[in-house]
Amino acid sequence: MPLELSLAILGLTLILAVWYTIRFSAHFTIEISGGKIVGTRGEAPESFLKDVETVCKLWSIQRGKVKAFRGPRRIRIEVGGGIDKRHRQAFQTAWDHPM
């Protein structure tokens, strides 16, 4: 295989790896324990943090994680770590339409 082709493939691989990392890494993560926010990673807006605590109080959520991912058109919210998947929409709504 010619050196130029090898370098082109290597360059394309690196570009795709960087794109994949940026595209699928969490924008921010919020950790919940005892119904309160105990930690954040990334830049979560203060208004959303307040809404997360409100949603936790309304649904009696005691622990879990809320992660935000950059989507093609908007931020997509995912939940885990003890938060029932059916409550994901409450967090997505809080993000899309702050209380």
FENVEN-V124889 format. One record per helix or strand. SS is the DSSP state (a for helix, b for strand). FROM is the first residue (numbers start at 1). LEN is the number of residues. If there is no record, write none. Layout:
# FENVEN-V124889
ss={SS,SS}
from={FROM,FROM}
len={LEN,LEN}
This chain:
# FENVEN-V124889
ss={a,b,b,a,b,b,a}
from={3,26,36,46,63,75,85}
len={22,8,7,13,8,6,12}
